[in-house]
Amino acid sequence: MRATSFAAILAISLLAAPLSALAQGAGTGSGGPGPGPGAGMGMGPGSGVGPGPGMMRRGGGGLQDPATLPALKQKLGVTAQQEMQWKAYADAVTNAWETRQAQRQTMLQSPPATVAEREQIRASHREVGLQLHSEVLKARDGLASVLTPEQRNTLNQVAPAFQPRMGPPR
């Protein structure tokens, strides 16, 4: 009985060792394919998984939700001298958000369109989106120009200036 058990264990060990080495060699650390050490999805900050700082309440291609503006204003500690630039920024964010939401509703409520019609609508929406984004960035730059370095740092963390995506949506 002992000899049979020993022989079975030996046979399993002899088969398992090459398979184990093969499996271990498949990681990226050895140059083989598959998951392994190094950067990748879920491997730390900036890995591309999940929303980054300031993006929790964003939609419409990176536009800030106007509902977050009162908290941002309080966090920045906007002074009376900065109020005019703050209002311009808040108005631009609100206008962009409302326009994009209206575009979405129009798309959702529109009757089915042909492929060519959908492409034309998308192109029109991209043009409007780029214009809105430009207006928000301009107003944000105006606000940033009157903020203290500490306030600007907070603005950059909470509401970073995103560059518009060029080309068709993915």
Kinemage of the C-alpha trace (Angstrom):
@kinemage 1
@onewidth
@group {chain A} dominant
@subgroup {mainchain}
@vectorlist {calphas} color= white
{ca met a 1} P 0.000 0.000 0.000
{ca arg a 2} L 2.853 2.319 0.919
{ca ala a 3} L 4.679 1.657 -2.315
{ca thr a 4} L 1.531 2.407 -4.341
{ca ser a 5} L 0.925 5.693 -2.485
{ca phe a 6} L 4.542 6.693 -2.891
{ca ala a 7} L 4.446 5.889 -6.603
{ca ala a 8} L 1.216 7.891 -7.065
{ca ile a 9} L 2.646 10.923 -5.233
{ca leu a 10} L 5.850 10.702 -7.253
{ca ala a 11} L 3.912 10.509 -10.539
{ca ile a 12} L 1.710 13.487 -9.629
{ca ser a 13} L 4.764 15.489 -8.578
{ca leu a 14} L 6.578 14.708 -11.801
{ca leu a 15} L 3.551 15.821 -13.852
{ca ala a 16} L 2.755 18.868 -11.718
{ca ala a 17} L 6.257 20.359 -11.734
{ca pro a 18} L 6.409 21.079 -15.505
{ca leu a 19} L 2.825 22.334 -15.516
{ca ser a 20} L 3.556 24.625 -12.580
{ca ala a 21} L 6.670 26.004 -14.284
{ca leu a 22} L 4.702 26.561 -17.474
{ca ala a 23} L 1.963 28.393 -15.607
{ca gln a 24} L 4.455 30.557 -13.725
{ca gly a 25} L 6.271 31.421 -16.928
{ca ala a 26} L 3.103 32.785 -18.517
{ca gly a 27} L 3.120 36.067 -16.593
{ca thr a 28} L 4.264 39.351 -18.101
{ca gly a 29} L 7.350 39.297 -15.881
{ca ser a 30} L 8.769 36.444 -17.943
{ca gly a 31} L 7.886 37.952 -21.282
{ca gly a 32} L 4.972 35.614 -21.862
{ca pro a 33} L 1.354 36.604 -22.355
{ca gly a 34} L -1.147 37.035 -19.576
{ca pro a 35} L -1.580 39.009 -16.400
{ca gly a 36} L 1.412 39.596 -14.237
{ca pro a 37} L 3.313 42.337 -12.492
{ca gly a 38} L 3.348 45.800 -13.991
{ca ala a 39} L 0.887 48.483 -14.947
{ca gly a 40} L -2.508 47.464 -16.117
{ca met a 41} L -6.154 47.651 -15.251
{ca gly a 42} L -6.657 48.012 -11.534
{ca met a 43} L -2.968 48.324 -10.753
{ca gly a 44} L -3.018 51.715 -9.063
{ca pro a 45} L -3.803 55.376 -9.632
{ca gly a 46} L -4.346 56.395 -13.193
{ca ser a 47} L -4.825 52.865 -14.451
{ca gly a 48} L -7.885 53.813 -16.448
{ca val a 49} L -10.374 51.941 -14.323
{ca gly a 50} L -13.152 53.985 -12.772
{ca pro a 51} L -13.635 57.707 -12.567
{ca gly a 52} L -10.690 59.857 -11.599
{ca pro a 53} L -10.625 62.841 -9.294
{ca gly a 54} L -13.445 65.264 -9.943
{ca met a 55} L -15.240 62.989 -12.363
{ca met a 56} L -17.762 61.416 -10.033
{ca arg a 57} L -20.483 63.840 -11.083
{ca arg a 58} L -19.539 64.334 -14.699
{ca gly a 59} L -21.391 63.373 -17.782
{ca gly a 60} L -21.826 64.606 -21.319
{ca gly a 61} L -18.211 64.112 -22.336
{ca gly a 62} L -16.552 65.388 -19.174
{ca leu a 63} L -18.898 68.277 -18.426
{ca gln a 64} L -19.308 69.138 -14.785
{ca asp a 65} L -22.762 68.668 -13.280
{ca pro a 66} L -24.055 72.097 -12.174
{ca ala a 67} L -25.358 70.472 -8.984
{ca thr a 68} L -21.720 70.301 -7.810
{ca leu a 69} L -21.112 74.046 -8.245
{ca pro a 70} L -22.299 75.236 -4.805
{ca ala a 71} L -19.978 72.759 -3.071
{ca leu a 72} L -17.093 73.747 -5.344
{ca lys a 73} L -17.694 77.440 -4.677
{ca gln a 74} L -17.647 76.806 -0.943
{ca lys a 75} L -14.551 74.607 -1.172
{ca leu a 76} L -12.742 77.276 -3.193
{ca gly a 77} L -13.810 80.025 -0.802
{ca val a 78} L -14.697 82.401 -3.638
{ca thr a 79} L -14.287 86.001 -2.516
{ca ala a 80} L -16.338 89.044 -3.543
{ca gln a 81} L -13.525 90.111 -5.907
{ca gln a 82} L -13.672 86.680 -7.620
{ca glu a 83} L -17.464 86.543 -7.851
{ca met a 84} L -17.747 87.894 -11.403
{ca gln a 85} L -15.407 85.223 -12.824
{ca trp a 86} L -17.089 82.551 -10.697
{ca lys a 87} L -20.505 83.529 -12.089
{ca ala a 88} L -19.194 83.388 -15.666
{ca tyr a 89} L -17.783 79.900 -15.013
{ca ala a 90} L -20.952 78.666 -13.294
{ca asp a 91} L -23.113 80.050 -16.113
{ca ala a 92} L -20.938 78.377 -18.768
{ca val a 93} L -21.050 75.017 -16.946
{ca thr a 94} L -24.813 75.246 -16.484
{ca asn a 95} L -25.424 76.261 -20.106
{ca ala a 96} L -23.232 73.444 -21.423
{ca trp a 97} L -24.882 70.856 -19.187
{ca glu a 98} L -28.420 71.947 -20.069
{ca thr a 99} L -27.658 72.066 -23.785
{ca arg a 100} L -26.158 68.562 -23.761
{ca gln a 101} L -29.086 67.215 -21.741
{ca ala a 102} L -31.512 68.764 -24.243
{ca gln a 103} L -29.582 67.146 -27.103
{ca arg a 104} L -29.849 63.760 -25.390
{ca gln a 105} L -33.574 64.144 -24.839
{ca thr a 106} L -34.071 65.121 -28.463
{ca met a 107} L -32.162 62.041 -29.587
{ca leu a 108} L -34.131 59.774 -27.261
{ca gln a 109} L -37.495 61.176 -28.327
{ca ser a 110} L -36.764 61.348 -32.053
{ca pro a 111} L -38.203 58.758 -34.386
{ca pro a 112} L -35.735 56.213 -35.750
{ca ala a 113} L -33.358 57.751 -38.254
{ca thr a 114} L -31.339 56.357 -41.103
{ca val a 115} L -27.620 55.808 -40.656
{ca ala a 116} L -26.869 58.938 -42.695
{ca glu a 117} L -29.281 61.027 -40.615
{ca arg a 118} L -27.767 59.742 -37.362
{ca glu a 119} L -24.268 60.607 -38.573
{ca gln a 120} L -25.427 64.119 -39.508
{ca ile a 121} L -27.024 64.581 -36.067
{ca arg a 122} L -23.892 63.300 -34.334
{ca ala a 123} L -21.691 65.643 -36.349
{ca ser a 124} L -23.930 68.562 -35.398
{ca his a 125} L -23.850 67.545 -31.729
{ca arg a 126} L -20.044 67.255 -31.836
{ca glu a 127} L -19.768 70.788 -33.238
{ca val a 128} L -22.067 72.148 -30.536
{ca gly a 129} L -20.180 70.136 -27.909
{ca leu a 130} L -16.831 71.551 -28.994
{ca gln a 131} L -18.226 75.081 -28.851
{ca leu a 132} L -19.684 74.498 -25.381
{ca his a 133} L -16.457 72.949 -24.177
{ca ser a 134} L -14.501 75.911 -25.498
{ca glu a 135} L -16.805 78.316 -23.641
{ca val a 136} L -16.443 76.373 -20.382
{ca leu a 137} L -12.639 76.267 -20.731
{ca lys a 138} L -12.517 80.013 -21.446
{ca ala a 139} L -14.652 80.771 -18.385
{ca arg a 140} L -12.587 78.338 -16.292
{ca asp a 141} L -9.363 80.033 -17.387
{ca gly a 142} L -10.884 83.398 -16.414
{ca leu a 143} L -11.766 82.024 -12.983
{ca ala a 144} L -8.366 80.396 -12.532
{ca ser a 145} L -6.646 83.695 -13.353
{ca val a 146} L -8.171 85.396 -10.286
{ca leu a 147} L -7.743 82.502 -7.842
{ca thr a 148} L -4.948 82.162 -5.333
{ca pro a 149} L -2.464 79.310 -5.905
{ca glu a 150} L -4.224 77.257 -3.212
{ca gln a 151} L -7.640 77.859 -4.769
{ca arg a 152} L -6.284 77.020 -8.231
{ca asn a 153} L -4.880 73.757 -6.893
{ca thr a 154} L -8.306 72.891 -5.464
{ca leu a 155} L -9.985 73.779 -8.775
{ca asn a 156} L -7.526 71.573 -10.675
{ca gln a 157} L -8.225 68.654 -8.354
{ca val a 158} L -12.009 68.971 -8.204
{ca ala a 159} L -12.789 70.294 -11.696
{ca pro a 160} L -9.799 69.713 -13.971
{ca ala a 161} L -9.748 71.338 -17.384
{ca phe a 162} L -10.439 68.545 -19.843
{ca gln a 163} L -9.499 68.973 -23.444
{ca pro a 164} L -12.302 68.112 -25.860
{ca arg a 165} L -12.172 64.757 -27.609
{ca met a 166} L -11.680 65.127 -31.291
{ca gly a 167} L -13.374 62.890 -33.802
{ca pro a 168} L -16.349 60.601 -33.566
{ca pro a 169} L -17.357 59.066 -30.248
{ca arg a 170} L -16.076 55.612 -29.402
